[in-house]
Amino acid sequence: MKTHLDLLAWQLAMDLVESVYKLTDSFPKEELYGLTSQMRRAVVSVPSNIAEGAARSTDAVFMRFLFIAKGSLSEL
């Protein structure tokens, strides 16, 4: 049985999380509670929603979570 760990979209989203965390480490400290925090929350939401959707029982619900993940990418 496959899980979210097998999904290329989830794997790439996790790579993006690492990239955003590295990038935001170089942001000014005064952005810690502003832009840095917002970017990190948005990027973590992407693989989280993919994983949650993959665990759901129907393809329609999974698609809903993929659209939520897409929205988080747009926010980022």
C-alpha positions, 0 to 999 in steps of 0.5 A, a space after each residue: 500500500 502506497 502512502 504520501 511518502 511515495 508521492 513525487 508531489 510530497 517529496 518535492 514539497 518537502 524539498 521546497 520546505 528545506 529551501 524556504 527554511 534555508 532562504 529565510 534564515 538569511 532574512 533580517 531578524 526583524 522579519 522573524 515574526 513577519 515575512 519569515 513566519 508567514 513564508 514558513 507556515 505557507 510552505 509547511 502547509 503544502 506537504 502537510 495537506 498532501 499527506 492529509 489528503 492522501 490518507 483520506 478515503 476518496 479521490 475527491 477528498 484527496 483532490 480537495 486537499 491538493 487544491 488547498 496545497 496549491 493555495 498555500 503555494 500561491 500564498 508563498 
